[in-house]
């Protein structure tokens, strides 16, 4: 079953949602939601897949097609809120806000909507029908499309932050705690864009950190 057939199999109006940026040590977490309102787009999205399996060039190409030909929303929850709560709660909140924004643009019957969520968690305090799909970004067209919007949006955001803090090489590592990134934190210190809870072991006991 291809990604589009998977979505059609529900016989519902499908909103797919996915996040990008749960694992990094710096930067906000992004989530996107996508409703494919016209399946004639399928031919233009022949390369659609989990964003992690695509090259940057293909992600960028698909990003523009998805952005301009679907009902979609992308939301970022910034580091200050991640620090106050936790990354899982912020990821699910970003998904919730993105999905609700898509539904607010909806012209069809809202009773027919089903939201499918990548992963193994449901969105908290969400009033619409939903189900999670493990590894959904490789199964569902709408989740895969959301994964691309979230990934490209976050990469562009990290590229902008890289210009402000070039010593951490976020343009290359997207905020993930690579060996180079960890060494830069130890040399230059943490910025307001770093997730200091995530970095507690590095900042307090650097010798005990296992670097990626």
ZADO-1210 file (C-alpha; in nm, 4 decimals, padded with zeros to 6 digits):
<atoms>
<atom x="00.0000" y="00.0000" z="00.0000" code="UNK" pos="1"/>
<atom x="00.1486" y="00.3357" z="-00.0968" code="UNK" pos="2"/>
<atom x="00.1346" y="00.6415" z="00.1244" code="UNK" pos="3"/>
<atom x="-00.1704" y="00.7929" z="-00.0428" code="UNK" pos="4"/>
<atom x="-00.3649" y="00.4657" z="-00.0390" code="UNK" pos="5"/>
<atom x="-00.2935" y="00.4376" z="00.3325" code="UNK" pos="6"/>
<atom x="-00.4659" y="00.7707" z="00.3967" code="UNK" pos="7"/>
<atom x="-00.7569" y="00.6875" z="00.1671" code="UNK" pos="8"/>
<atom x="-00.8118" y="00.3557" z="00.3463" code="UNK" pos="9"/>
<atom x="-00.9564" y="00.5343" z="00.6505" code="UNK" pos="10"/>
<atom x="-01.2485" y="00.6742" z="00.4471" code="UNK" pos="11"/>
<atom x="-01.2099" y="00.9943" z="00.6480" code="UNK" pos="12"/>
<atom x="-01.0762" y="01.3440" z="00.5940" code="UNK" pos="13"/>
<atom x="-00.7224" y="01.2876" z="00.7164" code="UNK" pos="14"/>
<atom x="-00.5011" y="01.5406" z="00.8895" code="UNK" pos="15"/>
<atom x="-00.1481" y="01.4103" z="00.9398" code="UNK" pos="16"/>
<atom x="00.0888" y="01.5591" z="01.1926" code="UNK" pos="17"/>
<atom x="00.4565" y="01.5137" z="01.2758" code="UNK" pos="18"/>
<atom x="00.7297" y="01.6960" z="01.4644" code="UNK" pos="19"/>
<atom x="01.0941" y="01.7844" z="01.4112" code="UNK" pos="20"/>
<atom x="01.3427" y="01.8690" z="01.6817" code="UNK" pos="21"/>
<atom x="01.2620" y="01.6560" z="01.9851" code="UNK" pos="22"/>
<atom x="01.6182" y="01.5298" z="02.0161" code="UNK" pos="23"/>
<atom x="01.8496" y="01.8325" z="01.9733" code="UNK" pos="24"/>
<atom x="02.0292" y="02.0208" z="02.2482" code="UNK" pos="25"/>
<atom x="01.9460" y="02.3607" z="02.0978" code="UNK" pos="26"/>
<atom x="01.6564" y="02.5335" z="01.9273" code="UNK" pos="27"/>
<atom x="01.2824" y="02.4985" z="01.9414" code="UNK" pos="28"/>
<atom x="01.0665" y="02.2029" z="01.8465" code="UNK" pos="29"/>
<atom x="00.8512" y="02.2267" z="01.5338" code="UNK" pos="30"/>
<atom x="00.5339" y="02.0444" z="01.4352" code="UNK" pos="31"/>
<atom x="00.3349" y="02.0572" z="01.1156" code="UNK" pos="32"/>
<atom x="-00.0120" y="01.9388" z="01.0213" code="UNK" pos="33"/>
<atom x="-00.1251" y="01.8673" z="00.6654" code="UNK" pos="34"/>
<atom x="-00.4645" y="01.8024" z="00.5103" code="UNK" pos="35"/>
<atom x="-00.4381" y="01.6860" z="00.1494" code="UNK" pos="36"/>
<atom x="-00.7603" y="01.8263" z="00.0072" code="UNK" pos="37"/>
<atom x="-00.6890" y="01.7277" z="-00.3526" code="UNK" pos="38"/>
<atom x="-00.5324" y="01.3898" z="-00.4239" code="UNK" pos="39"/>
<atom x="-00.4392" y="01.4941" z="-00.7773" code="UNK" pos="40"/>
<atom x="-00.1259" y="01.6247" z="-00.6041" code="UNK" pos="41"/>
<atom x="-00.0093" y="01.2626" z="-00.5804" code="UNK" pos="42"/>
<atom x="00.1707" y="01.2752" z="-00.9154" code="UNK" pos="43"/>
<atom x="00.3677" y="01.5812" z="-00.8041" code="UNK" pos="44"/>
<atom x="00.4645" y="01.4087" z="-00.4802" code="UNK" pos="45"/>
<atom x="00.5905" y="01.0837" z="-00.6277" code="UNK" pos="46"/>
<atom x="00.9086" y="01.1123" z="-00.4173" code="UNK" pos="47"/>
<atom x="00.7153" y="01.1691" z="-00.0941" code="UNK" pos="48"/>
<atom x="00.8570" y="00.9745" z="00.2006" code="UNK" pos="49"/>
<atom x="00.9714" y="01.0103" z="00.5582" code="UNK" pos="50"/>
<atom x="01.1742" y="01.3344" z="00.5553" code="UNK" pos="51"/>
<atom x="01.4715" y="01.1608" z="00.7189" code="UNK" pos="52"/>
<atom x="01.5027" y="00.9312" z="00.4153" code="UNK" pos="53"/>
<atom x="01.5148" y="01.2158" z="00.1637" code="UNK" pos="54"/>
<atom x="01.8007" y="01.4383" z="00.0556" code="UNK" pos="55"/>
<atom x="01.7902" y="01.8050" z="00.1466" code="UNK" pos="56"/>
<atom x="01.7347" y="01.8945" z="-00.2189" code="UNK" pos="57"/>
<atom x="01.4303" y="01.6684" z="-00.2522" code="UNK" pos="58"/>
<atom x="01.2885" y="01.7868" z="00.0809" code="UNK" pos="59"/>
<atom x="01.3145" y="02.1459" z="-00.0413" code="UNK" pos="60"/>
<atom x="01.1412" y="02.0590" z="-00.3699" code="UNK" pos="61"/>
<atom x="00.8575" y="01.8766" z="-00.1952" code="UNK" pos="62"/>
<atom x="00.8274" y="02.1485" z="00.0687" code="UNK" pos="63"/>
<atom x="00.7136" y="02.4076" z="-00.1851" code="UNK" pos="64"/>
<atom x="00.4642" y="02.1685" z="-00.3451" code="UNK" pos="65"/>
<atom x="00.3147" y="02.0717" z="-00.0083" code="UNK" pos="66"/>
<atom x="00.3085" y="02.4277" z="00.1226" code="UNK" pos="67"/>
<atom x="00.1255" y="02.5611" z="-00.1818" code="UNK" pos="68"/>
<atom x="-00.1129" y="02.2734" z="-00.2556" code="UNK" pos="69"/>
<atom x="-00.2434" y="02.1520" z="00.0807" code="UNK" pos="70"/>
<atom x="-00.4111" y="02.2950" z="00.3880" code="UNK" pos="71"/>
<atom x="-00.1255" y="02.3111" z="00.6367" code="UNK" pos="72"/>
<atom x="00.0175" y="02.4759" z="00.9448" code="UNK" pos="73"/>
<atom x="00.3576" y="02.4767" z="01.1138" code="UNK" pos="74"/>
<atom x="00.4149" y="02.5741" z="01.4768" code="UNK" pos="75"/>
<atom x="00.7339" y="02.6244" z="01.6792" code="UNK" pos="76"/>
<atom x="00.7562" y="02.5959" z="02.0571" code="UNK" pos="77"/>
<atom x="01.0661" y="02.7800" z="02.1694" code="UNK" pos="78"/>
<atom x="01.3365" y="02.6814" z="02.4170" code="UNK" pos="79"/>
<atom x="01.2053" y="02.8871" z="02.7090" code="UNK" pos="80"/>
<atom x="00.8814" y="02.6855" z="02.7140" code="UNK" pos="81"/>
<atom x="01.0673" y="02.3565" z="02.6669" code="UNK" pos="82"/>
<atom x="01.2751" y="02.4459" z="02.9726" code="UNK" pos="83"/>
<atom x="00.9644" y="02.5241" z="03.1795" code="UNK" pos="84"/>
<atom x="00.7883" y="02.1978" z="03.0943" code="UNK" pos="85"/>
<atom x="00.9474" y="01.9198" z="02.8906" code="UNK" pos="86"/>
<atom x="01.0149" y="01.8311" z="02.5290" code="UNK" pos="87"/>
<atom x="00.7377" y="01.5705" z="02.4957" code="UNK" pos="88"/>
<atom x="00.4709" y="01.8091" z="02.6227" code="UNK" pos="89"/>
<atom x="00.5971" y="02.0823" z="02.3911" code="UNK" pos="90"/>
<atom x="00.6074" y="01.8479" z="02.0906" code="UNK" pos="91"/>
<atom x="00.2472" y="01.7428" z="02.1503" code="UNK" pos="92"/>
<atom x="00.1412" y="02.1032" z="02.2091" code="UNK" pos="93"/>
<atom x="00.2971" y="02.2090" z="01.8786" code="UNK" pos="94"/>
<atom x="00.1086" y="01.9266" z="01.7040" code="UNK" pos="95"/>
<atom x="-00.2157" y="02.0299" z="01.8719" code="UNK" pos="96"/>
<atom x="-00.1799" y="02.3941" z="01.7683" code="UNK" pos="97"/>
<atom x="-00.0862" y="02.3025" z="01.4113" code="UNK" pos="98"/>
<atom x="-00.3808" y="02.0635" z="01.3759" code="UNK" pos="99"/>
<atom x="-00.6255" y="02.3114" z="01.5232" code="UNK" pos="100"/>
<atom x="-00.5010" y="02.5770" z="01.2834" code="UNK" pos="101"/>
<atom x="-00.5637" y="02.3451" z="00.9883" code="UNK" pos="102"/>
<atom x="-00.9121" y="02.2628" z="01.1166" code="UNK" pos="103"/>
<atom x="-00.9886" y="02.6340" z="01.1552" code="UNK" pos="104"/>
<atom x="-00.9341" y="02.6659" z="00.7774" code="UNK" pos="105"/>
<atom x="-01.1531" y="02.3670" z="00.7047" code="UNK" pos="106"/>
<atom x="-01.4466" y="02.3936" z="00.4665" code="UNK" pos="107"/>
<atom x="-01.5732" y="02.0363" z="00.4953" code="UNK" pos="108"/>
<atom x="-01.7667" y="01.8436" z="00.7594" code="UNK" pos="109"/>
<atom x="-01.5565" y="01.8482" z="01.0760" code="UNK" pos="110"/>
<atom x="-01.7327" y="01.5333" z="01.1961" code="UNK" pos="111"/>
<atom x="-01.5530" y="01.3407" z="00.9199" code="UNK" pos="112"/>
<atom x="-01.2027" y="01.4452" z="01.0298" code="UNK" pos="113"/>
<atom x="-00.9519" y="01.1954" z="01.1643" code="UNK" pos="114"/>
<atom x="-00.6140" y="01.3200" z="01.2832" code="UNK" pos="115"/>
<atom x="-00.3301" y="01.0702" z="01.2539" code="UNK" pos="116"/>
<atom x="-00.0273" y="01.1371" z="01.4718" code="UNK" pos="117"/>
<atom x="00.3215" y="01.0076" z="01.4004" code="UNK" pos="118"/>
<atom x="00.4653" y="00.8019" z="01.6844" code="UNK" pos="119"/>
<atom x="00.3083" y="00.6252" z="01.9804" code="UNK" pos="120"/>
<atom x="00.1462" y="00.9148" z="02.1675" code="UNK" pos="121"/>
<atom x="-00.1854" y="01.0914" z="02.1249" code="UNK" pos="122"/>
<atom x="-00.2208" y="01.4697" z="02.1385" code="UNK" pos="123"/>
<atom x="-00.3255" y="01.5863" z="02.4840" code="UNK" pos="124"/>
<atom x="-00.6460" y="01.7845" z="02.5361" code="UNK" pos="125"/>
<atom x="-00.7419" y="01.7474" z="02.1710" code="UNK" pos="126"/>
<atom x="-01.1156" y="01.7367" z="02.1053" code="UNK" pos="127"/>
<atom x="-01.1107" y="01.5786" z="01.7588" code="UNK" pos="128"/>
<atom x="-01.0850" y="01.2051" z="01.6775" code="UNK" pos="129"/>
<atom x="-00.7250" y="01.0920" z="01.6539" code="UNK" pos="130"/>
<atom x="-00.5061" y="00.7853" z="01.6401" code="UNK" pos="131"/>
<atom x="-00.1332" y="00.7411" z="01.6485" code="UNK" pos="132"/>
<atom x="00.0588" y="00.5625" z="01.3748" code="UNK" pos="133"/>
<atom x="00.3982" y="00.4209" z="01.4664" code="UNK" pos="134"/>
<atom x="00.6519" y="00.5125" z="01.1957" code="UNK" pos="135"/>
<atom x="00.3674" y="00.6945" z="01.0271" code="UNK" pos="136"/>
<atom x="00.6009" y="00.9198" z="00.8289" code="UNK" pos="137"/>
<atom x="00.6879" y="00.6159" z="00.6199" code="UNK" pos="138"/>
<atom x="00.3267" y="00.4943" z="00.5872" code="UNK" pos="139"/>
<atom x="00.0993" y="00.7974" z="00.5468" code="UNK" pos="140"/>
<atom x="00.1122" y="01.0674" z="00.2792" code="UNK" pos="141"/>
<atom x="-00.0223" y="01.3364" z="00.5106" code="UNK" pos="142"/>
<atom x="00.2178" y="01.2480" z="00.7936" code="UNK" pos="143"/>
<atom x="00.5111" y="01.2312" z="00.5509" code="UNK" pos="144"/>
<atom x="00.4114" y="01.5709" z="00.4118" code="UNK" pos="145"/>
<atom x="00.3922" y="01.7117" z="00.7657" code="UNK" pos="146"/>
<atom x="00.7336" y="01.5654" z="00.8451" code="UNK" pos="147"/>
<atom x="00.8815" y="01.7495" z="00.5470" code="UNK" pos="148"/>
<atom x="00.7231" y="02.0829" z="00.6397" code="UNK" pos="149"/>
<atom x="00.8426" y="02.0500" z="00.9990" code="UNK" pos="150"/>
<atom x="01.1941" y="01.9353" z="00.9060" code="UNK" pos="151"/>
<atom x="01.2564" y="02.2012" z="00.6404" code="UNK" pos="152"/>
<atom x="01.1070" y="02.4758" z="00.8592" code="UNK" pos="153"/>
<atom x="01.3272" y="02.3786" z="01.1511" code="UNK" pos="154"/>
<atom x="01.6408" y="02.3478" z="00.9381" code="UNK" pos="155"/>
<atom x="01.5849" y="02.6980" z="00.8021" code="UNK" pos="156"/>
<atom x="01.5297" y="02.8270" z="01.1570" code="UNK" pos="157"/>
<atom x="01.8568" y="02.6660" z="01.2717" code="UNK" pos="158"/>
<atom x="02.0374" y="02.8156" z="00.9716" code="UNK" pos="159"/>
<atom x="01.9272" y="03.1609" z="01.0919" code="UNK" pos="160"/>
<atom x="02.0424" y="03.0878" z="01.4463" code="UNK" pos="161"/>
<atom x="02.3737" y="02.9650" z="01.3055" code="UNK" pos="162"/>
<atom x="02.4404" y="03.3120" z="01.1684" code="UNK" pos="163"/>
<atom x="02.4004" y="03.4530" z="01.5202" code="UNK" pos="164"/>
<atom x="02.6029" y="03.1779" z="01.6908" code="UNK" pos="165"/>
<atom x="02.8351" y="03.0372" z="01.4203" code="UNK" pos="166"/>
<atom x="03.0744" y="02.8718" z="01.6656" code="UNK" pos="167"/>
<atom x="02.8280" y="02.5841" z="01.7268" code="UNK" pos="168"/>
<atom x="02.7877" y="02.4929" z="01.3570" code="UNK" pos="169"/>
<atom x="02.4094" y="02.4564" z="01.3843" code="UNK" pos="170"/>
<atom x="02.3795" y="02.4858" z="01.0077" code="UNK" pos="171"/>
<atom x="02.5415" y="02.1433" z="00.9900" code="UNK" pos="172"/>
<atom x="02.4267" y="01.9691" z="01.3101" code="UNK" pos="173"/>
<atom x="02.0794" y="02.1333" z="01.3466" code="UNK" pos="174"/>
<atom x="02.1382" y="02.1616" z="01.7207" code="UNK" pos="175"/>
<atom x="02.2026" y="01.7918" z="01.7832" code="UNK" pos="176"/>
<atom x="02.4737" y="01.7177" z="02.0356" code="UNK" pos="177"/>
<atom x="02.7553" y="01.6026" z="01.8101" code="UNK" pos="178"/>
<atom x="03.1080" y="01.5803" z="01.9467" code="UNK" pos="179"/>
<atom x="03.1917" y="01.9117" z="01.7759" code="UNK" pos="180"/>
<atom x="02.8819" y="02.0791" z="01.9226" code="UNK" pos="181"/>
<atom x="02.9562" y="01.9532" z="02.2741" code="UNK" pos="182"/>
<atom x="03.3152" y="02.0733" z="02.2538" code="UNK" pos="183"/>
<atom x="03.1950" y="02.4174" z="02.1407" code="UNK" pos="184"/>
<atom x="02.9597" y="02.4374" z="02.4397" code="UNK" pos="185"/>
<atom x="03.2446" y="02.3536" z="02.6756" code="UNK" pos="186"/>
<atom x="03.4623" y="02.6175" z="02.5093" code="UNK" pos="187"/>
<atom x="03.2120" y="02.9010" z="02.4599" code="UNK" pos="188"/>
<atom x="02.9355" y="02.8173" z="02.7078" code="UNK" pos="189"/>
<atom x="02.5633" y="02.7707" z="02.6478" code="UNK" pos="190"/>
<atom x="02.3491" y="03.0270" z="02.4666" code="UNK" pos="191"/>
<atom x="01.9861" y="03.1241" z="02.5363" code="UNK" pos="192"/>
<atom x="01.9000" y="02.8884" z="02.2490" code="UNK" pos="193"/>
<atom x="02.0416" y="02.5842" z="02.4277" code="UNK" pos="194"/>
<atom x="01.8201" y="02.3434" z="02.6219" code="UNK" pos="195"/>
<atom x="02.0039" y="02.3581" z="02.9511" code="UNK" pos="196"/>
<atom x="01.8053" y="02.0775" z="03.1137" code="UNK" pos="197"/>
<atom x="01.9138" y="01.8537" z="02.8280" code="UNK" pos="198"/>
<atom x="02.2742" y="01.9692" z="02.8773" code="UNK" pos="199"/>
<atom x="02.2823" y="01.9348" z="03.2558" code="UNK" pos="200"/>
<atom x="02.5303" y="01.6466" z="03.2539" code="UNK" pos="201"/>
<atom x="02.7577" y="01.8196" z="03.0057" code="UNK" pos="202"/>
<atom x="02.7563" y="02.1518" z="03.1905" code="UNK" pos="203"/>
<atom x="02.7988" y="02.0015" z="03.5367" code="UNK" pos="204"/>
<atom x="03.0068" y="01.6872" z="03.4769" code="UNK" pos="205"/>
<atom x="03.1620" y="01.7091" z="03.1298" code="UNK" pos="206"/>
<atom x="03.3973" y="01.4171" z="03.1808" code="UNK" pos="207"/>
<atom x="03.1052" y="01.1787" z="03.2243" code="UNK" pos="208"/>
<atom x="02.9292" y="01.2738" z="02.8998" code="UNK" pos="209"/>
<atom x="02.9188" y="01.0143" z="02.6255" code="UNK" pos="210"/>
<atom x="02.9453" y="01.2065" z="02.3006" code="UNK" pos="211"/>
<atom x="02.7632" y="01.1054" z="01.9821" code="UNK" pos="212"/>
</atoms>
